[in-house]
């Protein structure tokens, strides 16, 4: 199987998994079938659309290739009808999400390289491709984006984007670079979930107020 075909399959897998997390969130918030499907599409292709907008790559990839939106819609409808069977598979969904995070980070960084942007651009494109859809999902459901308040999630994508750029500077084969970055981000995310790694969070200071 050619390298481009492998990446396409991984990209579609990541899209499907991310779409599933969006659909499950919509089901838990008791949205109708349209709402569940919209969230599936937002998470599945939202990050890539943000990336393409940053790079000026228009029309964005999701609109050029209808397969991605078709996958998101199909996943949204399937989850809407079968969500009760998925609710107890939290670990499986989280594992798939970690794989999707790795895939999207590597794809975002690789596309940025094609547009000859520097380190910051490569990292940002990797991060936004990976987390952009989830941020849109959380905003639409009235929540603070998860990546801003908990979990070693965006940090894993940031590390992955940095790794991709470093290996690119070392003139590593692009496909090998993709696979290493994908595996690295996925592993970091899985380890973070297993060991409950989190970044420091802000806390209200001052303790209890004194009684007058």
C-alpha positions as CSV (number, residue, x, y, z in Angstrom):
1,X,0.0,0.0,0.0
2,X,1.4,3.4,-1.0
3,X,2.2,6.0,1.7
4,X,-0.5,8.4,0.5
5,X,-3.1,5.7,0.7
6,X,-2.0,4.9,4.3
7,X,-2.3,8.5,5.3
8,X,-5.7,8.8,3.7
9,X,-7.0,5.8,5.6
10,X,-5.6,7.1,8.9
11,X,-7.1,10.5,8.1
12,X,-10.5,9.0,7.5
13,X,-10.2,6.9,10.7
14,X,-9.3,10.0,12.7
15,X,-12.2,11.9,11.1
16,X,-14.6,9.0,12.0
17,X,-13.4,8.8,15.6
18,X,-13.5,12.5,16.2
19,X,-17.0,12.7,14.6
20,X,-18.0,9.9,17.0
21,X,-16.9,11.9,20.1
22,X,-18.9,14.9,18.8
23,X,-22.0,12.8,18.2
24,X,-21.7,11.1,21.7
25,X,-21.5,14.6,23.3
26,X,-24.6,15.7,21.4
27,X,-26.5,12.6,22.5
28,X,-25.5,13.2,26.1
29,X,-26.8,16.8,25.8
30,X,-30.0,15.4,24.4
31,X,-29.8,17.1,21.1
32,X,-32.0,16.1,18.2
33,X,-30.6,14.1,15.2
34,X,-29.7,17.3,13.4
35,X,-27.8,18.6,16.4
36,X,-25.9,15.4,16.9
37,X,-24.9,15.3,13.3
38,X,-23.8,18.9,13.3
39,X,-21.5,18.2,16.3
40,X,-20.2,15.1,14.6
41,X,-19.2,17.3,11.5
42,X,-17.8,20.1,13.6
43,X,-15.4,17.7,15.5
44,X,-14.6,15.6,12.4
45,X,-13.6,18.4,10.0
46,X,-13.6,21.6,12.1
47,X,-9.9,21.5,13.0
48,X,-8.9,20.9,9.4
49,X,-11.1,23.8,8.2
50,X,-9.4,26.1,10.7
51,X,-6.0,25.0,9.5
52,X,-6.8,25.5,5.9
53,X,-8.2,29.0,6.7
54,X,-4.9,29.9,8.5
55,X,-2.9,28.7,5.5
56,X,-5.2,30.3,2.9
57,X,-5.8,26.9,1.4
58,X,-9.3,27.5,0.0
59,X,-11.7,26.0,-0.7
60,X,-10.9,24.0,2.4
61,X,-10.1,20.3,2.1
62,X,-13.4,19.2,3.6
63,X,-15.3,21.0,0.8
64,X,-13.1,19.8,-2.0
65,X,-13.5,16.1,-0.9
66,X,-17.0,15.3,0.1
67,X,-15.9,12.0,1.6
68,X,-14.9,13.6,4.9
69,X,-18.3,15.2,5.5
70,X,-20.1,12.1,4.3
71,X,-18.2,10.1,6.9
72,X,-19.1,12.6,9.6
73,X,-22.8,12.5,8.7
74,X,-22.8,8.7,8.6
75,X,-21.1,8.5,12.0
76,X,-23.5,11.1,13.5
77,X,-26.6,9.1,12.3
78,X,-25.2,5.8,13.5
79,X,-24.3,7.2,16.9
80,X,-27.7,8.8,17.2
81,X,-29.4,5.4,16.7
82,X,-26.9,3.3,18.7
83,X,-25.4,5.6,21.3
84,X,-26.8,3.6,24.3
85,X,-24.5,0.8,23.2
86,X,-21.5,3.1,23.1
87,X,-21.8,4.8,26.5
88,X,-20.0,2.1,28.5
89,X,-17.1,1.9,26.0
90,X,-15.4,5.0,27.4
91,X,-11.9,3.5,27.3
92,X,-12.3,2.4,23.7
93,X,-13.5,5.8,22.6
94,X,-10.7,7.6,24.5
95,X,-8.1,5.3,22.8
96,X,-9.6,6.0,19.4
97,X,-9.5,9.7,20.2
98,X,-5.8,9.5,21.1
99,X,-5.1,7.9,17.7
100,X,-7.1,10.6,16.0
101,X,-5.2,13.3,17.9
102,X,-1.9,11.8,16.6
103,X,-3.2,11.5,13.1
104,X,-4.5,15.1,12.9
105,X,-1.4,16.6,14.5
106,X,0.9,15.0,12.0
107,X,-1.4,15.8,9.0
108,X,-1.7,19.5,10.1
109,X,2.0,19.9,10.5
110,X,2.7,18.1,7.2
111,X,0.3,20.4,5.3
112,X,1.9,23.5,6.9
113,X,5.3,22.4,5.6
114,X,3.8,22.3,2.1
115,X,3.0,26.0,2.4
116,X,6.6,26.8,3.5
117,X,5.7,28.3,6.9
118,X,8.1,28.4,9.8
119,X,8.2,26.6,13.1
120,X,5.3,28.6,14.7
121,X,3.1,28.0,11.7
122,X,3.8,24.3,11.6
123,X,3.1,23.9,15.3
124,X,-0.1,26.0,15.2
125,X,-1.4,24.1,12.2
126,X,-0.7,20.8,13.9
127,X,-2.4,21.9,17.1
128,X,-5.5,23.5,15.5
129,X,-6.0,20.5,13.2
130,X,-6.0,18.3,16.3
131,X,-8.1,20.4,18.8
132,X,-10.0,22.9,16.7
133,X,-13.1,20.6,16.2
134,X,-13.3,19.8,19.8
135,X,-13.2,23.5,20.8
136,X,-16.0,24.2,18.4
137,X,-18.0,21.4,19.9
138,X,-17.6,22.6,23.4
139,X,-18.4,26.2,22.5
140,X,-21.6,25.1,20.7
141,X,-22.7,23.1,23.8
142,X,-22.0,26.1,26.1
143,X,-18.9,24.8,27.8
144,X,-15.4,26.0,28.3
145,X,-13.3,24.1,25.8
146,X,-11.9,21.0,27.5
147,X,-8.4,21.6,26.1
148,X,-8.3,24.9,28.1
149,X,-9.1,23.4,31.5
150,X,-8.0,19.8,31.8
151,X,-6.1,16.9,30.3
152,X,-2.7,16.7,28.6
153,X,-4.3,17.1,25.2
154,X,-3.3,20.2,23.4
155,X,0.1,19.9,24.9
156,X,0.6,16.5,23.3
157,X,-0.3,18.1,19.9
158,X,2.1,21.0,20.5
159,X,4.9,18.6,21.3
160,X,4.0,16.6,18.2
161,X,4.1,19.7,15.9
162,X,7.5,20.6,17.4
163,X,8.8,17.1,16.7
164,X,7.6,17.1,13.1
165,X,9.3,20.4,12.4
166,X,12.6,19.2,14.1
167,X,12.6,16.0,12.0
168,X,11.8,18.0,8.9
169,X,14.8,20.2,9.6
170,X,16.9,17.0,9.8
171,X,15.6,16.1,6.3
172,X,13.9,13.0,7.4
173,X,11.7,11.2,4.8
174,X,8.3,12.9,5.1
175,X,6.3,9.6,5.5
176,X,8.6,8.3,8.2
177,X,8.3,11.8,9.9
178,X,4.5,11.5,9.7
179,X,4.5,8.0,11.3
180,X,6.9,9.0,14.1
181,X,4.9,12.1,14.9
182,X,1.6,10.2,14.8
183,X,3.0,7.5,17.1
184,X,4.6,10.0,19.5
185,X,1.5,12.1,20.0
186,X,-0.7,9.0,20.4
187,X,1.6,7.5,22.9
188,X,1.9,10.7,24.9
189,X,-1.9,11.1,25.0
190,X,-2.4,7.4,26.1
191,X,0.3,7.7,28.8
192,X,-1.3,11.0,30.0
193,X,-4.7,9.3,30.4
194,X,-3.2,6.2,32.1
195,X,-1.2,8.3,34.6
196,X,-3.7,11.1,34.9
197,X,-1.2,13.7,33.8
198,X,-2.6,17.3,33.9
199,X,-1.1,20.8,33.6
200,X,-1.3,23.0,36.7
201,X,-4.7,24.7,37.0
202,X,-5.6,28.1,38.4
203,X,-7.2,28.1,41.9
204,X,-9.0,30.9,43.7
205,X,-6.6,32.1,46.4
206,X,-7.2,33.4,49.8
207,X,-8.9,30.4,51.4
208,X,-11.9,31.0,53.7
209,X,-12.9,34.5,54.6
210,X,-12.6,35.6,58.2
211,X,-15.7,36.1,60.1
212,X,-16.2,39.7,61.4
